[in-house]
Amino acid sequence: MATSNNANIGFEKQIWDAACVLWGHIPAADYRKVIVGLIFLRYISSAFEKRYLQLVEEGDGFEDDRDAYAEENIFFVPEEARWSTISDVAHEPEIGKVIDDAMRAIEKENTSLKNVLPKIYASPDLDKRVLGEVVDLFTNMDMGDTEDSKDLLGRTYEYCIQQFAAYEGVKGGEFYTPSSIVKTIVAILKPFKNCRVYDPCCGSGGMFVQSAKFIQAHSGKRGEIAVYGQESNADTWKMAKMNMAIRGIDADFGPYQADTFFNDLHKTLKADFIMANPPFNLSNWGQENLKDDVRWKYGTPPAGNANYAWIQHMIHHLAPNGKIGLVLANGALSTQSSGEGEIRKNIINADLIEGIMALPTQLFYSVTIPVTLWFISKNKKQKNKTLFIDARKMGHMVDRKHRDFSDDDIKKLADTFSQFQDGTLEDVKGFCAVVDTKEIEKQDYILTPGRYVGIEEVEDDDEPFEEKMARLTSELSDMFKKNHELEAEIRKNLEAIGYEI
């Protein structure tokens, strides 16, 4: 498999860089809404117009029939909201009002988008000249192929969300999980056709996008999964709705944003796959009002940390053969405080933990703390065994601050998991180990991978110790000598311009 970069890509970056002309011309809080709204409007209009021309060519008179679009999972776009209407007035003073009216018309026509789309383009704070330039940018996009353009705009949308996450720091992590982490979870869980996928803290919906792509890549179609999600932040909930619409994914995110713990919008759902990146170490999550909740089968989570509330909420929503892949801060692996150790012990003894994977730092845009992937299964293939993987040395730096997994890295991790499930995996010191539950019990139910995989063995180079030390000290002596020469030269140069040290 060819190595590719999951963090930086060509066309999307060009769009982002060009759209950045809006910086300074609009309040920072609205910038994200303006850009993702335009990407959304451009895509659904393009998809509609392609279908419209197709229907006209067929000549059966169905070009104005809403059902002819719905059956292809395409939104019906009224004339006043089509991109051709918008691009015609890109450099007119009323361009902002035209876009806002287009958003309202689309919401009126498609009830699933009600109160979702941004209507801030007529704001006097937004420079209409610059807005017109950005409209031109999207007008000139090559939208030649329906499927390719769907992926192109979807990827552009995802890329822009990624950039917003980077710019917004900790807050950015609320709506975006880095692509390489999502791809790793999906590659290990392997969602199948006609399954139910759930994310109780879905952000902008990246887990669902990758699940749909996985199924499509394995001879399925995007629409062959049932998607359920929940999000407590109103703006993020709207981003997720738009993201699904661009991707042609039919998703149930509930009629509004809501707190998952207090207002579970999918109470009766039993999901085949649950994928999530819940807020790390969330405090003050409302435990005092949920002490007797049916979800706390393995123990009541402490008021000061919601990690084990998230885990148990997800287990509660699993189908009999369901699987979970989630991201958690490393503290959850070993904490004994406030009853968390006892909850972890109960979950392990119920034979639910299938795998634990330690990730390298700097994969996230919002946090630098070490994190771990947990894989939980209701019906493990390898009973009373858990796979531990230490992936902290994997990945490559894409810039000074951010690390990424290549496709080869992801394949290696997914293959390791598959071999474990098939019973063919051999332990690799420093990387992976298959561990019995009894051994985990001996370690006080602590799940830190390093305890089990050990330290990677380094091949002996057969150089005698005395000879190696003589060689290394000689090399060090040469370095010290070179250092003194450089120091003398710097002093000399400084003296020449009147500065003596």
C-alpha positions in Angstrom: 0.0 0.0 0.0 1.4 3.4 -1.0 2.2 5.8 1.8 0.1 8.9 1.9 -0.2 11.9 4.1 -3.4 12.1 6.1 -2.7 15.6 7.3 -1.8 17.8 4.3 -3.3 17.6 0.8 -3.1 19.7 -2.3 -6.4 21.1 -3.5 -7.9 21.5 -0.1 -5.0 23.6 1.0 -5.4 25.8 -2.0 -9.0 26.4 -1.1 -8.1 27.1 2.5 -5.3 29.5 1.6 -7.5 31.3 -0.9 -10.4 31.5 1.5 -8.1 33.0 4.1 -8.5 36.3 2.2 -11.5 36.7 4.6 -9.2 37.0 7.6 -9.5 40.5 9.0 -12.7 41.1 7.1 -15.0 39.2 9.4 -15.1 38.4 13.2 -13.0 35.4 14.0 -16.0 33.7 15.7 -18.0 33.8 12.4 -15.2 32.8 10.0 -15.7 29.1 10.4 -19.4 29.4 9.8 -18.9 31.5 6.6 -16.4 29.2 5.0 -18.1 25.8 5.8 -21.5 27.3 4.8 -20.2 28.3 1.4 -18.6 24.9 0.9 -21.9 23.3 1.8 -24.0 25.5 -0.5 -21.6 25.0 -3.4 -21.8 21.2 -3.1 -25.5 20.7 -2.7 -26.2 23.1 -5.6 -23.6 21.3 -7.8 -25.1 17.9 -7.0 -28.6 19.2 -7.7 -27.7 20.8 -11.0 -26.0 17.6 -12.2 -29.1 15.6 -11.4 -31.3 18.2 -12.9 -29.5 18.1 -16.2 -29.6 14.3 -16.1 -33.4 14.3 -15.6 -33.9 16.9 -18.4 -31.8 14.7 -20.8 -34.0 11.7 -19.9 -36.9 13.7 -21.1 -39.6 12.2 -18.7 -40.5 15.6 -17.1 -39.2 14.7 -13.7 -36.7 17.5 -13.3 -38.9 19.3 -10.8 -40.0 16.2 -9.0 -38.6 16.2 -5.4 -38.7 12.4 -5.2 -36.3 12.1 -8.2 -33.7 13.9 -6.1 -34.5 12.2 -2.8 -34.0 8.7 -4.2 -30.4 9.7 -5.1 -29.9 11.2 -1.6 -29.6 14.7 -3.2 -31.2 17.8 -1.7 -33.7 19.7 -3.8 -32.4 23.2 -4.3 -34.9 25.9 -5.3 -33.9 28.3 -8.1 -33.1 31.2 -5.9 -30.6 29.1 -3.9 -28.7 27.6 -6.9 -25.1 28.5 -7.2 -25.6 30.0 -10.7 -28.0 32.5 -9.1 -25.4 33.4 -6.4 -22.4 33.6 -8.7 -24.3 36.0 -11.0 -24.4 38.6 -8.3 -21.0 37.8 -6.7 -19.9 41.4 -7.1 -23.1 43.1 -6.3 -23.7 44.9 -3.0 -26.5 42.5 -2.1 -24.5 39.3 -2.4 -24.7 38.7 1.3 -28.5 39.0 1.4 -28.7 36.6 -1.7 -26.7 34.0 0.2 -28.7 34.3 3.4 -31.9 34.0 1.3 -30.5 30.9 -0.4 -29.8 29.3 3.0 -33.4 30.0 4.1 -34.8 28.6 0.9 -32.9 25.4 1.3 -34.0 25.0 4.9 -37.6 25.6 3.9 -37.3 23.0 1.1 -35.4 20.4 3.3 -36.8 20.1 6.8 -33.8 18.0 8.0 -31.7 21.2 7.6 -34.0 23.5 9.5 -32.1 25.9 11.7 -28.8 24.4 10.6 -27.4 26.6 7.9 -25.5 29.9 8.7 -27.4 33.1 7.8 -24.8 35.7 8.5 -23.6 36.8 5.1 -25.6 40.0 5.0 -23.8 41.2 8.2 -22.3 44.7 7.9 -19.2 43.2 9.5 -18.5 41.1 6.4 -16.7 42.9 3.6 -18.9 42.2 0.5 -16.1 42.7 -2.0 -14.0 40.0 -0.3 -17.1 37.8 0.0 -17.6 38.1 -3.8 -14.0 37.1 -4.4 -14.5 33.9 -2.3 -17.7 33.1 -4.2 -15.7 33.4 -7.4 -13.1 31.0 -6.0 -15.8 28.3 -5.4 -17.5 29.1 -8.7 -14.2 28.2 -10.5 -13.9 24.8 -8.8 -13.9 21.9 -11.3 -17.0 19.9 -10.5 -16.8 17.5 -13.5 -17.6 14.2 -11.8 -20.4 13.7 -9.2 -18.7 11.2 -7.0 -15.2 12.8 -7.3 -16.7 16.3 -6.6 -18.6 14.9 -3.6 -15.3 13.6 -2.2 -13.4 16.7 -3.2 -15.8 19.1 -1.5 -16.2 16.7 1.4 -12.4 16.5 1.8 -12.2 20.3 1.5 -14.8 20.7 4.2 -12.9 18.2 6.4 -9.6 19.9 5.7 -11.0 23.3 6.6 -12.5 21.9 9.8 -9.0 20.5 10.6 -7.5 23.9 10.1 -10.0 25.5 12.3 -9.2 23.0 15.0 -5.5 23.8 14.7 -6.2 27.6 14.9 -8.7 27.3 17.7 -6.5 25.1 19.9 -8.2 23.3 22.8 -11.7 24.4 21.6 -10.9 22.9 18.2 -10.7 19.5 19.7 -14.4 19.7 20.5 -15.4 19.2 16.9 -12.5 17.5 15.2 -10.6 14.3 15.7 -7.5 14.0 13.5 -8.1 11.9 10.4 -5.3 9.3 11.1 -6.8 8.4 14.4 -10.3 8.1 13.0 -8.9 5.9 10.1 -7.1 3.7 12.6 -10.3 3.1 14.6 -12.3 2.3 11.5 -9.6 0.1 10.0 -9.6 -2.0 13.2 -13.3 -2.2 13.8 -14.1 -2.8 10.1 -17.8 -1.7 10.0 -19.9 -3.7 7.6 -22.9 -3.1 5.3 -26.3 -2.5 6.9 -24.8 -1.9 10.4 -25.7 0.7 13.0 -22.9 3.2 13.8 -23.1 5.5 16.8 -21.1 8.3 18.3 -22.4 9.9 21.5 -20.2 12.9 21.2 -19.9 13.1 17.4 -18.3 16.5 16.9 -18.4 17.3 13.1 -19.0 13.6 12.3 -15.6 12.4 11.1 -16.1 8.9 12.5 -19.2 8.5 10.2 -17.4 9.8 7.1 -14.5 7.3 7.5 -17.0 4.4 8.2 -18.9 5.2 5.0 -15.6 5.4 3.1 -14.5 2.0 4.5 -17.7 0.3 3.4 -17.6 2.0 0.0 -14.0 0.8 -0.5 -15.1 -2.8 0.3 -17.7 -3.1 -2.5 -20.5 -1.3 -0.7 -22.2 2.1 -1.0 -22.0 5.2 1.2 -25.6 4.9 2.3 -25.3 1.3 3.6 -24.9 2.2 7.2 -27.4 3.6 9.7 -25.8 6.6 11.4 -26.7 7.8 14.9 -25.0 10.7 16.7 -25.4 13.2 19.4 -23.6 16.5 20.1 -24.1 19.0 22.9 -22.6 22.1 21.2 -25.1 23.8 18.9 -22.6 25.1 16.3 -20.8 21.7 16.2 -24.1 19.9 15.8 -24.9 22.1 12.7 -21.4 21.4 11.3 -22.1 17.7 11.6 -25.4 18.0 9.9 -23.8 19.8 7.0 -20.9 17.4 6.8 -23.3 14.4 6.5 -25.3 16.3 3.8 -22.2 17.0 1.7 -21.2 13.3 2.0 -24.6 12.0 1.1 -24.9 10.2 4.4 -28.4 10.0 6.0 -27.8 10.5 9.7 -30.0 10.8 12.8 -28.4 13.4 15.1 -31.7 14.1 16.9 -33.8 17.3 16.4 -31.4 19.5 18.3 -28.1 19.5 20.2 -28.3 17.8 23.7 -26.2 16.6 26.6 -25.7 12.9 26.1 -25.8 12.1 29.8 -28.9 14.0 30.7 -30.9 13.8 27.5 -29.9 10.6 25.7 -31.6 11.1 22.3 -31.1 7.4 21.3 -32.2 5.6 24.5 -33.3 2.4 22.8 -30.4 2.2 20.3 -28.2 -0.9 20.4 -25.4 -0.2 18.0 -23.1 -2.6 16.0 -20.2 -0.1 16.2 -19.6 2.8 18.5 -16.7 5.2 17.7 -16.0 8.2 19.8 -13.5 10.8 21.0 -15.2 12.0 24.2 -13.9 15.1 26.1 -10.9 14.1 28.2 -11.3 14.0 32.0 -14.5 16.0 31.9 -15.4 17.3 35.4 -18.7 18.6 36.7 -20.6 16.4 34.3 -23.7 16.1 36.5 -23.0 12.8 38.4 -25.0 13.9 41.5 -28.2 13.8 39.5 -27.5 10.5 37.7 -26.3 8.3 40.6 -28.8 5.5 40.1 -28.7 5.6 36.3 -29.2 2.2 34.5 -26.0 2.8 32.5 -23.7 2.4 35.5 -23.7 -1.4 35.4 -20.0 -1.6 36.5 -20.0 1.2 39.1 -21.0 4.8 39.6 -18.4 7.1 37.9 -16.9 9.8 40.1 -18.3 13.3 39.9 -14.8 14.8 39.0 -14.2 12.7 35.9 -16.5 11.5 33.2 -14.1 9.0 31.5 -15.8 5.9 33.0 -19.3 7.5 32.4 -18.5 7.7 28.7 -17.2 4.1 28.6 -20.3 2.7 30.4 -22.7 4.8 28.3 -21.2 3.2 25.2 -21.3 -0.3 26.6 -24.9 0.2 27.5 -25.7 1.0 23.8 -23.9 -2.0 22.4 -25.7 -4.7 20.4 -24.9 -8.3 21.5 -22.0 -8.5 19.1 -21.2 -4.8 19.2 -17.7 -3.2 19.2 -16.4 0.1 20.5 -13.3 2.1 19.5 -12.7 5.2 21.6 -10.0 7.7 22.5 -9.2 8.4 26.2 -6.5 10.2 28.1 -3.9 7.8 29.6 -5.0 8.4 33.2 -8.0 6.1 32.6 -5.6 3.1 32.2 -4.4 3.1 35.7 -6.4 5.5 38.0 -7.5 4.0 41.3 -9.2 7.1 42.7 -12.9 7.6 43.4 -13.8 4.0 42.5 -12.5 4.2 38.9 -10.1 1.2 39.6 -13.1 -0.9 40.7 -15.1 0.0 37.6 -12.2 -0.9 35.4 -11.7 -4.2 37.2 -15.4 -5.0 36.7 -15.3 -4.2 33.0 -12.1 -6.3 32.5 -13.6 -9.3 34.5 -16.7 -9.1 32.2 -14.2 -9.8 29.4 -15.1 -6.7 27.4 -11.6 -5.1 26.8 -10.4 -6.5 23.5 -7.4 -4.2 22.9 -5.5 -1.2 24.3 -3.3 0.9 22.0 -0.9 3.6 23.3 -0.6 6.4 20.8 2.3 8.8 20.2 2.1 12.5 21.3 1.3 15.3 19.0 -1.4 13.5 16.9 -4.0 16.0 18.2 -4.3 19.7 17.4 -5.9 20.5 20.7 -3.9 18.5 23.3 -0.4 17.3 23.7 -1.0 14.8 26.5 -0.5 11.1 25.7 -3.8 9.3 24.7 -4.9 5.7 24.2 -7.3 3.9 21.9 -9.6 1.4 23.7 -11.3 -1.4 21.8 -14.2 -3.0 23.6 -16.2 -5.9 22.4 -19.4 -7.7 23.6 -18.3 -11.0 22.0 -14.6 -11.2 21.8 -13.1 -13.9 19.5 -10.2 -14.4 21.9 -11.9 -15.0 25.2 -10.2 -13.8 28.4 -7.3 -12.3 26.3 -6.5 -8.7 25.6 -4.2 -7.2 23.0 -1.8 -4.5 24.0 0.0 -2.4 21.4 2.6 0.3 22.0 2.5 2.6 19.0 4.2 5.5 20.6 7.2 5.3 18.2 5.0 5.2 15.1 4.1 8.0 12.7 6.0 10.9 11.3 6.1 14.6 11.9 4.3 16.7 9.2 5.5 19.9 10.8 7.2 21.0 14.0 4.0 20.5 16.1 2.0 17.7 14.5 2.5 14.0 14.0 0.5 11.8 11.5 0.1 8.1 10.8 0.7 7.0 7.2 -1.6 4.5 5.5 1.2 1.9 6.0 1.2 2.6 9.8 -2.6 2.2 9.9 -2.4 -1.0 7.9 0.2 -2.4 10.3 -2.0 -1.7 13.4 -5.1 -3.1 11.7 -3.2 -6.2 10.6 -1.9 -6.7 14.1 -5.4 -6.6 15.5 -6.7 -9.0 12.8 -3.9 -11.5 13.6 -4.8 -11.3 17.3 -8.4 -12.0 16.5 -7.5 -15.0 14.3 -5.2 -16.4 17.0 -2.1 -16.2 14.9 -0.3 -13.1 16.4 3.1 -13.6 18.0 4.3 -11.1 20.7 6.8 -8.5 19.5 8.8 -7.1 22.3 8.3 -3.4 22.6 5.3 -3.4 20.2 2.6 -5.9 21.0 1.6 -8.6 23.5 -1.4 -10.9 24.0 -2.2 -11.0 27.7 -4.5 -13.3 29.7 -7.0 -11.6 32.1 -5.2 -13.4 35.0 -2.0 -11.6 34.2 -3.9 -8.3 34.1 -5.3 -9.1 37.5 -1.7 -9.6 38.8 -1.0 -6.1 37.6 -3.9 -4.7 39.7 -6.0 -4.3 36.6 -3.8 -1.6 35.2 -4.0 -1.4 31.4 -0.8 0.5 30.5 0.6 -1.2 27.4 4.2 -0.7 28.4 3.7 -3.1 31.4 2.9 -5.9 29.0 4.8 -5.3 25.8 8.1 -4.6 27.5 11.1 -2.8 25.9 12.2 -3.4 22.4 15.3 -5.5 22.1 18.2 -3.9 20.4 20.5 -6.1 18.3 24.0 -6.6 19.6 26.5 -5.2 17.1 29.2 -7.6 18.4 31.7 -4.8 19.0 33.7 -5.5 22.2 32.8 -3.1 25.0 36.4 -1.8 25.4 36.8 -1.1 21.7 33.4 0.6 21.5 34.2 2.9 24.5 37.6 3.8 23.0 35.9 4.7 19.7 33.1 6.7 21.3 35.4 8.7 23.6 37.7 9.5 20.6 34.7 10.7 18.6 33.6 12.8 21.6 37.0 14.3 21.9 37.0 15.4 18.3 33.6 17.0 18.8 34.9 18.9 21.9 37.9 20.1 19.8 35.6 21.3 17.0 33.4 23.1 19.5 36.4 25.0 20.9 37.5 26.0 17.4 34.0 27.3 16.6 33.9 29.2 19.9 37.3 30.9 19.1 36.1 31.8 15.7 32.9 33.4 17.0 34.9 35.4 19.6 37.3 36.6 16.9 34.4 37.7 14.6 32.7 39.6 17.5 35.9 41.4 18.5 36.3 42.5 14.8 33.0 44.4 15.1 33.7 45.9 18.5 32.1 43.3 20.8 34.5 41.4 23.2 33.4 38.5 25.3 
